[in-house]
Structures are given as structure tokens and as C-alpha cells.
Amino acid sequence: MQTGVDESKLELKVRRLTSGKGRTVIEIKGLPLNQAWCESLARDLKKALGVGGTFKNDYIEIHGEKIDKVTGFLDHKKIKWKKTGG
């Protein structure tokens, strides 16, 4: 993928959040400033996991209790990540 982002130098921050109604989302922060790359990563994640989600200003949101699958997907793409928060 030619997008001008050096994936080997990234370290994304992955955390699990719950909303007031008990819904769980996975938030991915620490993204590069390349919007096209971020949108592509969000699209690939949603497609691979079969879930909804979105790319907002500076983070990707993935719907559902899928933190293990998200981190597995990042490992597969050889992108470093770190679990933060709860």
C-alpha cells in the first residue's frame, strides 16, 4: 500500500470504551496525520471483523466487543499497538 505512512514506526493506542447504554466500542488513537491512510485502515478493519465503525477527527472507532480481533488484525499488518485505559 503506497500511502506515505511508515507503518513500522507507528504505535497505535487501543482502548475499550463503554457508552451509557452498555454498548462497547474500541477506540484506536495515535494515528498518523494521513487521512487517506486512516480511512483505509478503518475500512479494512470493519471489513475484516464484519462490524460497524468510523474514522473521526483523530481516532478510529470500532463497534462491539472486538478488542482481541482488532489487536490481532494490527499484529497481522505488523503495526505496533499498546493497550491503554480499562
C-alpha atoms as one frame of an Amber mdcrd trajectory, in Angstrom:
protein
   0.000   0.000   0.000   1.649   3.220  -1.170   0.276   5.868   1.176   3.357
   7.610   2.524   2.957   6.208   6.049   5.799   4.213   7.612   3.788   1.562
   9.460   6.900   0.217  11.205   7.308   3.496  13.136   3.703   3.671  14.374
   2.488   2.705  17.829  -1.282   2.909  17.996  -3.124   3.181  21.289  -6.065
   0.789  21.570  -8.663   1.062  24.315 -12.092  -0.335  25.102 -14.897   2.080
  25.985 -18.493   1.543  27.028 -21.239   4.060  26.422 -24.090   4.803  28.798
 -26.314   2.129  27.271 -23.741  -0.611  27.752 -22.525  -0.614  24.158 -18.849
  -1.297  23.724 -16.572   0.436  21.227 -12.873   0.035  20.576 -11.019   3.322
  20.115  -7.738   3.478  18.206  -5.639   6.617  18.687  -2.093   7.689  17.881
  -2.852   7.672  14.161  -0.649   9.433  11.601  -1.875  12.684  10.041  -2.540
  10.969   6.704  -6.348  10.943   6.455  -6.485   8.617   3.428  -4.365   6.002
   5.261  -6.542   6.256   8.384  -9.772   5.871   6.387  -8.278   2.885   4.583
  -7.253   1.233   7.885 -10.734   1.827   9.334 -12.367   0.352   6.216 -10.079
  -2.718   6.275 -10.731  -3.282   9.989 -14.503  -3.053   9.616 -14.451  -5.388
   6.614 -12.182  -7.960   8.286 -14.198  -8.024  11.518 -17.648  -7.639   9.987
 -18.577  -4.742  12.285 -19.522  -1.094  12.070 -17.260   1.778  12.923 -15.934
   5.099  11.737 -12.881   7.310  11.394 -13.383  10.600  13.234 -11.008  13.588
  13.528  -8.069  11.813  15.174  -9.242   8.305  16.027 -10.910   5.174  14.655
 -13.944   3.747  16.435 -14.891   0.076  16.012 -18.261  -1.086  17.333 -18.538
  -4.186  19.502 -16.532  -6.229  21.981 -13.748  -6.975  19.494 -10.522  -5.813
  21.134  -8.761  -9.171  20.649  -9.682  -9.254  16.961  -8.625  -5.621  16.476
  -5.217  -6.240  18.062  -4.848  -9.475  16.065  -5.566  -7.552  12.855  -2.925
  -4.929  13.757  -0.420  -7.716  14.546  -1.147  -9.296  11.166  -0.403  -5.954
   9.438   2.765  -5.666  11.576   1.593  -2.414  13.182   2.682  -1.942  16.802
  -0.035  -1.185  19.343  -0.375  -0.631  23.050  -3.449  -1.245  25.193  -4.440
   1.798  27.252  -7.184   2.538  29.758  -9.574  -0.154  31.012
